[in-house]
């Protein structure tokens, strides 16, 4: 009974029109990501009512949160590669098996990160030279985030299962519900509107914790009710199988390692930024959030590429898998070029939406203009990383991304202090290294050895 159900999601992936299928997979993800973007903007907007120090607390916490999501990518990348490959091959028993192992891994890793993160919060923030005034806001905010890490782990693992199965619409719908709840709770808890207490910056973290818990419950119910297109009852029925969990980790670890490296490098970069004051930290937060508009759009096409590459390799169609990857890359480039136009033409006006501090506005405007030059190369980097991940060939992105990210530290110091470019040296570092990584990764993918990768 199960086998005929799978094609409702996967037949279009392995035999339908490529461009149409890319859009069908990517657009729900992009819509969800844009709602995520709206949430980050909403957080920063309402926290901005509390001043630059409060905004800097969000910026400082942001890189720690990125690190956590980088660690959790071990699960999502491995699950995406394995589930998409076995769905494409119509081996549903293997699909169910790895779903259950992935769920166990998400729980264990989420608990470990929660404990370590809660304890280490002050030390992580101190490493980034966060000011005492900022720490007052950032420590409780970040600790609340760590307490909800297991919920993020479970939600994103289940989202990855749906997407790898060819259903990107359901996780988008659940994510949008959670995001709307978060956006409603933000001003109520941050500013203390009506009967709600005024919690300041920690209120934003509490709003997010409530919303992500609701998302876990909703997506879990849908999975149990057969929304995947095949049955997965009792997702924790099997005991952990350590060799199989090791396979998930082995596939996901290279991408996770490079993502964590990318973020740890940001710890050093934000420490440089803080040498120019908390206004520079607030400006970096504005720039990061606006650039996330491009990033999240590219991420949607990256997930589409991962699903299509994985399922087509599983179905024995490596050439079609390549066409899908390059098609997703081209579409993503087209969209990011449009975003670049806004960054290049009206950066100051964009920055002015988020701050009435003139120094913050000027620094953020420079950030947006300089990063506007590399939005399309960021598209190449992100989408092809997804394509490699879908193939289960995650070592090449790691080899390209880790040196490219680590190089940012000496390059930033050189541009900022040796050449005396000031804070703009940090922004130029990001643009230069993003472009270099994209060129190397595109060439490596073009060689095509990923087509032979076994999982």
C-alpha positions in Angstrom: 0.0 0.0 0.0 2.8 2.4 0.9 4.8 2.3 -2.4 2.1 3.8 -4.6 1.7 6.7 -2.1 5.3 8.0 -2.4 5.0 9.3 -6.0 2.5 12.0 -4.9 5.5 13.9 -3.6 8.5 12.3 -5.4 7.4 11.5 -9.0 7.5 15.1 -9.9 11.0 15.3 -8.4 12.4 12.5 -10.4 10.5 13.0 -13.7 8.6 16.3 -13.8 9.6 19.6 -15.4 12.7 20.7 -13.6 12.1 24.5 -13.3 8.5 24.0 -12.3 9.5 21.4 -9.8 12.3 23.6 -8.3 9.7 26.4 -7.8 7.2 23.9 -6.4 9.7 22.8 -3.8 11.5 26.1 -3.2 8.7 28.6 -3.0 7.0 27.1 0.1 10.4 27.1 1.8 11.1 30.6 0.7 7.7 31.8 1.9 8.5 30.2 5.3 12.0 31.7 5.3 10.6 35.1 4.5 8.3 34.8 7.4 11.3 33.9 9.5 13.0 37.0 8.1 9.9 39.0 9.1 10.2 37.6 12.6 13.9 38.6 13.0 13.0 42.1 11.8 10.1 42.2 14.2 12.4 41.1 17.1 15.0 43.7 16.2 12.3 46.5 15.7 10.7 46.0 19.1 13.9 45.5 20.9 15.2 48.6 19.2 12.6 50.6 21.2 14.8 49.8 24.2 17.9 51.3 22.7 21.2 50.4 21.0 22.4 48.3 24.0 19.4 46.1 23.8 19.9 45.6 20.0 23.6 44.8 20.6 22.4 42.1 23.0 20.5 40.4 20.2 23.4 40.8 17.8 25.9 39.2 20.3 23.5 36.4 21.1 22.9 35.9 17.4 26.3 34.3 16.6 25.9 31.9 19.5 22.5 30.8 18.2 24.1 30.3 14.7 26.6 28.0 16.4 23.8 25.9 17.9 22.0 25.6 14.6 25.4 24.7 13.0 25.8 21.9 15.5 22.2 20.7 14.9 22.9 20.6 11.2 24.6 17.2 11.8 21.1 15.8 12.0 19.3 17.7 9.3 21.9 17.2 6.7 22.3 13.5 7.3 18.5 12.9 7.5 18.0 14.9 4.2 20.6 12.9 2.3 19.4 9.5 3.6 15.6 10.0 3.5 15.7 11.7 0.0 17.9 8.9 -1.4 15.7 6.1 0.0 12.5 7.8 -1.0 13.9 8.1 -4.5 14.7 4.4 -4.5 11.3 3.6 -3.0 12.8 1.8 0.0 10.3 2.8 2.6 11.5 0.5 5.3 14.9 2.2 5.2 13.2 5.6 5.2 11.2 4.8 8.4 14.3 3.4 10.0 16.4 6.5 9.5 13.6 8.8 10.5 13.4 7.0 13.9 17.1 7.2 14.4 17.2 10.8 13.4 14.5 11.6 16.0 16.5 9.9 18.7 19.6 11.8 17.7 17.7 15.1 17.8 16.6 14.5 21.3 20.0 13.5 22.7 21.9 16.3 21.0 19.3 18.9 22.0 19.6 17.9 25.6 23.4 18.0 25.6 23.5 21.5 23.9 20.9 22.8 26.4 22.9 21.8 29.4 26.3 23.0 28.1 24.9 26.2 26.6 23.0 27.3 29.7 26.2 26.9 31.8 28.5 28.6 29.3 26.4 31.6 28.3 28.3 34.3 30.2 31.7 32.9 29.0 30.5 32.9 25.4 29.4 36.5 25.5 32.5 37.6 27.4 34.6 36.0 24.6 33.1 38.5 22.1 34.0 41.5 24.3 30.3 42.1 25.1 30.0 45.2 27.3 28.6 45.0 30.9 25.6 47.0 29.8 24.8 44.5 27.0 25.4 41.5 29.2 22.5 42.5 31.4 20.1 41.9 28.5 22.0 39.2 26.6 22.6 36.6 29.4 19.0 35.9 30.3 17.9 36.1 26.6 20.5 33.5 25.6 19.8 31.2 28.5 16.1 31.1 27.6 17.1 30.3 24.1 19.2 27.4 25.3 16.4 26.0 27.3 14.3 25.7 24.1 17.1 24.1 22.1 15.6 20.6 22.2 12.4 22.0 20.7 14.4 23.6 17.8 16.1 20.3 17.3 12.9 18.3 17.1 11.1 20.9 14.9 13.9 21.2 12.3 14.5 17.5 12.2 10.8 16.9 11.4 10.8 19.7 8.8 13.9 18.1 7.2 12.0 14.7 7.0 9.0 16.3 5.2 11.3 18.3 2.8 13.4 15.2 1.9 10.2 13.3 1.2 9.2 16.0 -1.4 6.7 17.9 0.8 8.0 21.4 1.4 4.5 22.9 1.9 3.6 21.3 5.2 6.6 22.4 7.2 6.2 25.9 5.7 2.6 26.0 7.0 3.5 24.9 10.5 6.5 27.3 10.6 4.2 30.2 9.5 1.8 29.4 12.3 4.6 29.4 14.9 6.1 32.6 13.5 2.8 34.5 13.6 2.4 33.5 17.2 5.9 34.7 17.9 5.3 38.0 16.2 2.2 38.6 18.2 3.8 37.7 21.5 7.0 39.8 20.8 5.6 43.4 21.6 3.4 42.0 24.4 6.2 40.4 26.3 9.1 42.8 25.4 7.2 46.0 26.2 4.6 44.7 28.7 1.4 45.6 26.8 -1.9 45.1 28.6 -1.8 42.4 31.3 1.6 41.1 30.1 4.7 41.8 32.2 7.4 44.0 30.7 10.3 41.5 30.2 12.5 43.5 27.9 14.9 41.5 25.7 14.3 38.2 27.5 10.6 38.6 26.4 11.7 38.0 22.8 13.3 34.7 23.8 10.2 33.5 25.7 8.0 34.4 22.8 10.2 32.2 20.5 10.3 29.3 23.0 6.5 29.2 23.2 6.1 29.4 19.4 8.6 26.7 18.6 7.0 24.3 21.1 3.7 24.7 19.4 5.5 24.0 16.1 6.9 20.7 17.4 3.4 19.5 18.5 1.8 20.5 15.2 4.4 18.9 12.9 4.5 15.8 15.0 0.8 15.3 14.8 0.8 15.7 11.0 3.6 13.2 10.7 1.8 10.6 12.8 -1.4 11.1 10.7 0.4 10.1 7.5 0.9 13.6 6.0 4.3 12.5 4.7 2.5 10.3 2.1 3.6 7.1 3.9 3.1 5.9 7.4 5.5 6.6 10.2 3.8 5.5 13.4 5.6 5.5 16.8 8.7 7.5 15.6 10.6 6.6 18.8 9.6 2.9 18.6 13.0 1.6 17.8 15.9 1.8 20.2 18.9 3.9 19.0 21.0 2.0 16.5 24.5 3.4 17.0 26.0 2.4 13.6 23.0 4.0 11.8 23.2 7.1 14.0 26.9 7.1 13.1 26.0 7.2 9.4 23.7 10.2 10.0 26.5 11.9 11.9 29.1 11.0 9.3 27.1 12.6 6.5 26.1 15.6 8.5 29.4 16.3 10.3 31.4 17.9 7.5 28.6 20.5 6.8 28.0 21.0 10.5 31.8 21.5 11.1 32.0 24.1 8.4 28.9 25.9 9.6 30.2 26.0 13.2 33.6 27.2 11.9 31.8 29.9 9.9 30.0 31.1 13.1 33.0 30.9 15.4 34.8 33.1 12.9 31.9 35.5 13.4 32.8 35.5 17.1 36.1 37.0 16.3 34.6 39.4 13.7 32.1 40.7 16.2 34.9 41.2 18.7 36.5 43.5 16.1 33.2 45.2 15.5 32.9 45.9 19.3 36.2 47.8 19.2 34.1 50.5 17.4 31.4 50.7 20.1 28.0 49.3 20.7 26.6 51.4 17.9 28.7 49.3 15.5 27.3 46.1 17.1 23.8 47.4 16.6 24.6 48.3 13.0 25.9 44.9 12.3 22.7 43.5 13.7 20.7 45.6 11.2 22.9 44.5 8.3 22.8 40.8 9.3 19.0 40.9 9.4 18.6 42.6 6.1 21.2 40.3 4.5 19.2 37.3 5.9 16.5 38.3 3.4 18.9 37.0 0.7 20.3 34.2 2.8 16.9 32.7 3.6 15.7 33.0 0.0 18.8 31.1 -1.1 18.3 28.6 1.7 14.9 27.7 0.2 16.5 26.9 -3.2 19.3 25.1 -1.4 16.7 22.7 0.3 15.0 22.2 -3.1 18.4 21.3 -4.6 19.1 18.9 -1.8 15.8 17.1 -2.2 16.0 16.9 -6.0 19.6 15.8 -6.1 19.1 13.1 -3.4 15.9 11.7 -4.9 17.2 11.7 -8.5 20.4 9.9 -7.4 18.3 7.4 -5.6 16.2 6.9 -8.7 19.4 6.4 -10.9 19.2 9.8 -12.7 22.5 11.6 -11.9 22.4 13.9 -15.0 19.0 15.1 -14.1 20.2 15.7 -10.5 22.9 18.0 -12.0 20.4 19.9 -14.1 18.2 20.4 -11.0 21.2 21.7 -9.0 22.3 24.2 -11.6 18.7 25.3 -12.2 18.1 26.0 -8.6 21.4 28.0 -8.5 20.4 30.1 -11.5 17.0 31.0 -10.1 18.6 31.9 -6.7 21.1 34.2 -8.4 18.3 36.0 -10.3 16.5 36.7 -7.1 19.5 37.9 -5.1 20.5 40.3 -7.9 17.2 42.1 -7.3 17.9 42.3 -3.6 21.4 43.7 -4.4 19.9 46.6 -6.3 18.1 47.7 -3.2 21.2 47.3 -1.0 23.2 49.4 -3.5 20.7 52.1 -4.2 19.0 52.8 -0.8 21.1 51.4 2.0 20.7 54.4 4.3 17.0 54.5 3.9 16.8 50.8 4.8 19.0 51.3 7.9 16.8 54.2 9.0 13.8 51.9 9.4 15.5 50.2 12.4 17.3 53.0 14.2 17.1 56.7 14.9 20.8 56.8 15.9 22.7 58.5 13.1 25.9 56.7 13.8 24.2 53.3 13.6 22.5 54.3 10.4 25.7 55.3 8.7 27.6 52.2 9.7 24.7 49.9 8.7 24.3 51.7 5.3 28.0 51.0 4.5 27.5 47.4 5.5 24.5 47.0 3.2 26.2 48.7 0.2 29.4 46.6 0.4 27.5 43.3 1.0 25.2 44.2 -1.9 28.2 43.4 -4.2 28.3 39.7 -3.1 24.7 38.7 -2.7 24.6 36.7 -6.0 27.9 34.8 -5.1 26.3 34.0 -1.8 23.5 32.3 -3.8 26.0 30.1 -5.6 27.7 29.1 -2.3 24.5 28.3 -0.4 22.6 26.4 -3.2 25.5 24.3 -4.3 26.3 23.4 -0.6 22.7 22.1 -0.5 23.2 20.1 -3.7 26.3 18.5 -2.3 24.4 17.7 0.9 21.6 16.1 -1.0 24.1 13.8 -2.7 25.6 12.9 0.7 28.9 14.2 -0.6 29.5 16.7 2.2 33.3 16.7 2.4 33.9 19.1 -0.6 31.9 22.0 0.9 33.7 21.5 4.2 37.1 21.7 2.4 36.1 24.9 0.6 34.2 26.6 3.4 36.4 26.1 6.4 39.6 27.7 5.0 37.4 30.4 3.3 35.8 31.2 6.7 39.0 31.0 8.8 40.7 33.4 6.3 38.3 36.1 7.3 40.0 36.6 10.7 43.5 37.6 9.4 42.0 39.4 6.4 39.7 41.5 8.6 42.6 42.4 11.0 44.7 43.4 7.9 42.0 45.5 6.3 40.7 47.1 9.5 43.9 47.9 11.4 46.9 47.5 9.0 45.3 49.3 6.0 43.2 51.4 8.4 39.9 50.8 6.5 38.1 51.0 9.9 34.9 49.1 10.4 34.3 48.8 6.6 37.2 46.4 6.5 35.0 43.8 8.2 32.3 44.2 5.6 34.8 44.0 2.7 36.2 40.8 4.2 32.8 39.2 4.0 32.3 40.2 0.4 35.8 39.1 -0.8 35.7 35.7 0.9 32.1 34.9 -0.1 33.0 35.5 -3.7 36.1 33.3 -3.5 34.3 30.4 -1.9 31.5 30.5 -4.5 34.0 30.3 -7.4 35.9 27.3 -6.0 32.7 25.4 -4.9 31.1 25.9 -8.4 34.1 24.5 -10.1 34.2 21.5 -7.7 30.5 20.8 -8.3 31.0 21.1 -12.1 33.6 18.3 -12.0 30.7 15.9 -11.1 32.3 13.4 -8.8 29.4 13.8 -6.4 27.3 11.7 -8.8 29.2 8.6 -7.7 28.7 9.1 -4.0 27.2 6.1 -2.2 25.3 6.6 1.1 
